[in-house]
Amino acid sequence: MLRAALLRWFPALAAGLALAGLAPAGAHAFEEKPVSIAADDWRPNEDDRWLFDLRSGQYRLGDGVRGYQTPQGICVDLGDMVLALDLAVRIDKKLRRATGWVFDERRSLLIDREAGQVRVGSQSYAIDATAIRDTPAGWCVDLDRLSQWLGVPITVDLSNAVLRIDAKEKLPFQLAAERRARAAGLRPQASFDLASLPQATRPYQAWATPSVDVVASAGVVSDRKGGSYTQGRYEIFAAGEALGQSFDARLSSNDKGVPDSLRMRLYRTDPEGRLLGPLHATHYAIGDVSLLSTGLVAQGAPGRGAVITNRPVERPDSFDRTSFRGDLPAGWDAELYRNGQLLAFTSPNGDGRYEFLDVPLQYGANRFEIVLYGPQGQIRREIRQLQVGIDSIPPQQTWYWAGVAQEDTDLIEFARHGGAFRRGWRGTAGIERGLDTRTSIAAYFHSLMIENVRRNYGEAAVRRSIGPSLLEVAGSYADASGGAGGGKALRASWLAAFGETNVRADAMRGWDGFVSDRFVGGITGLYSLSVDQAVKLGRTVVPLHVDLAQIDRASGASNLQASGRASLSFRALTFTGQLDWSHSKAPGGPDPPDNLTATLLANARIGRVRLRGEARFALSGQEADTRLAVIGEWAGKGDAEWRAELGYDKGLARGRAGLGYTRRFKALQLSGFGEVATDGSVAASLSLAFSFGPKPAGGGWRVSSEKLGGRGQVMADVFMDDNGDGIRQPGEAALKGVPLTAGNAFIETATDASGRATIDGLEPFRPVMIGIDAGSLPDPYVQPALPGVVVTPRPGVATRVLLPMTAAGEIEGVMIRDGGNPIEGLALELVDAEGRVRATALTEFDGYYLFESVAYGRYTIRLAKASAAALRLDPALAIGAAPGKAAPRVKLGTVALKPIARALAAGATASGEGSSARGPPAEGSGGPS
């Protein structure tokens, strides 16, 4: 009866999808057409009609495939197969042709019934009289012929009405099914409050052997302009624990392989603010640290010293700007993106760092991505999320910050760098207080060494949220004692968001010779205005950015700057173009010429090749230069990658071409690069990168090509929890091949024969939920006992988590209205004993619902509030169910739900109506709860 009902229902659904524009081009094949008689006089009839499930492995594809039993075998509806496999095929029944491509754009498909021919790529097949039959639904294609044309084996199981596809390689529809299954398994977890989940912590130790990252390179250069030389560099980074604290150390050399500097830091970081007792610090450190930046006086500066703060770990230095710093080896480049738009790019400075200072923030969400490009094709990405808005002003909270450091000085230096300008000890201390949800105040004290003179400052600021904007007004006063000069300065900054338009205005002015990190070189005034606007061009969104800025100096000189930037994306192609103009005014004599430069960055993927191009053009002026570079990268065999580079530098009057090869092994990464120039210069280099550290379990060491020192690690134990206590007992079996997740990301990690797996590359000090990818488990009746375990990783050390598995069952029932009509589309939630929503389900047309793969335990089924409100049903429903070994399948029977109006009128009597209000006792459960 169900099969007959589906046969009646399916054509109507398909027609509805086609009318709604949800079906592919072949969907119109579901229209009823006259039936023709084949050469063997076979006619479609109800006795020969089938409705098949199409399956690939554990996944069900589409909503069913219609077919018929013919004298030659089974034929299936071509339109149904197009829908189920999501093929780019269009069926034109008037022209009796089907065109498109199958699984690969290079594998074109043409079915021409008038010509009696099928072409698939470069192959041709003849269409005989029984290959394609006309049925009321459309074209019914012989299953064997369709398998041949599609190039995948399709077998039929008539006893179960199933069509199976078993391909050697995963095809697009299989990969899509896996992605949907993973998404379905992750979606319920996304709503979990991490604080409510089990937490796995690793106590600090007096000594934890560090994990070490090593990068070494050697090169030979014969430069026609700079001479010939050899160079060798290395960087060693280690992270572990000592004296109950985290520590890291970085040893770097110069170009001759001689140790140049050693940076070391001992620190603790706790996003929950549980450090140093009543101080409630979130971070403290001694060694190589970075100091705080403020709006009027101090810029962030690295150096050897100490810091302490209770500010949130992800909090920017100031409300309208932030800074990014990090280590960048020689030969690497760094790009900074905000919300997908390129903001800046840089090369390493003399200290082997990248710096993006005073990066402006927009009102609202700011998603920053720092992309690091290595000389042999390496790519690293760092993601930072910053929120600017009313929520960034904490009411009735007090934040403090204090630090002292010797500017731009590493803890241990083997050679002195640079001169004495602005080199010395500096300190900053500050406090910020939220007065209410819209207003906060801040005060800072600074002692800085600027131009070899000690200067002391006081700085205060008031911040206020006004509608969709934030306004900050700040002032600073410099101490005039000691002959250092005094002065004062004011600043006003405004951030606003109006729909798709973001505006930022900033004005700073100094008087009486005020000098600070932001007022150097005789600067007396800085004024800027920037606008970001997203413009829609058809279906394409183009982010536009415009900047205007003016700098005034005490000498009377001034500089006016303007820049415009736009980003454009077309599928696999992204362009970012920027135009920069500057005009300088001299206090006496003629003004220097204007500078105008254009910069273009392009990222594209053409087939297997990923292209990245950078160009800088000098359009006018004396300071600008012209440089071009195009880099192509593509994957080789195995874990190998090639890199080709072309470039031109007008200042050096030469072009260059290079070729590199990188091979990633399990234990290391090896790269080679060679380059020639048009003037006869040549260069070659070889680099080696690997990491080593202690094994998370069992003792010994492991060597890996993945970075272990600068990232967090987790070692997960997955086992069958027979007694349900969450602790692995002797005799409880380890589970092999279980895929894991980290947050909402799918990772290519599964447990080994001992039930263990290591997850590397986690963001330090950022809580992440480690769980099991339930959508990819081979056995649906074995499921995770917990949604996951939350870990806050620490660099260089591994945290151990236990992930118990348990047998699973099912819970089913029927929901009807009080009058007896079934309820369709009602959202139900399955809530575990801890109050977490573990799964959701929708009732079908007859009110039936089913929760599959439910781990053994006690649960409550309740109505989703939004769904109950939309259907005007009483949300006060709670049905208990406890699938277990004795009763793995719980049948809750039929439950009648009252409408809201009647429920309110019934009042207290509703609770006494038994099964009509709460449902019958559950089979295998303790009855309703």
Secondary structure, DSSP 8 states (H G I E B T S, - for coil): -HHHHHHHHHHHHHHHHHHHT-S-GGGGGGS-------TT-----GGGEEEEEEEETTEEEEEEEEEEEETTEEEEEHHHHHHHHT-EEEEETTTTEEEEESSSTTSEEEEETTTTEEEETTEEEE--TTTEEE-SSSEEEEHHHHHHHHTS-EEEETTTTEEEE--SS--HHHHHHHHHHHHHHHHHHHT--GGGS-EE-----SEEEEEEEEEEEEEEEEETTTEEEEEEEEEEEEEEEETTEEEEEEEEE-TBS-EEEEEEEEEEE-TT--BSGGG-BSEEEEEEEE----SSS----EEEEEEEE-S-TT--SBTTEEEEEEE--TT-EEEEEETTEEEEEE---TTSEEEEEEEE--SEEEEEEEEEE-TTS-EEEEEEEEEESGGGS-TT-EEEEEEEEEET--SEESS--S-STT-SEEEEEEEEEE-SSSEEEEEEEEEEEETTEEEEEEEEEEEEE-SSEEEEEEEEEE--GGGT---EEEEEEEEEEETTEEEEEEEEEEETT--SSSS-TTEEEEEEEEEEEEEEETTEEEEEEEEEEEEEETTS-EEEEEEEEEEEEETTEEEEEEEEEEEEE-SSS-----EEEEEEEEEEEETTEEEEEEEEEEEESSS---EEEEEEEEE-SSSEEEEEEEEEETTTTEEEEEEEEEEE-SS-EEEEEEEEETTS-EEEEEEEEEEEEE-SSSSSEEEESS--SSSEEEEEEEEE-SSSSSS--TT--B--S-EEEETTEEEEEE--TTSEEEEEEE-TTS-EEEEE-GGG-S-TTEEESSS-EEE---BT-EEEEEEEEEEEEEEEEEEEETTS-B--S-EEEEEETTS-EEEEEE--TTSEEEEEEEESS-EEEEE-HHHHHHTTB-----EEE---SS-SEEEEEEEEE-BHHHHHHHGGGGGGSTHHHH----TTS----
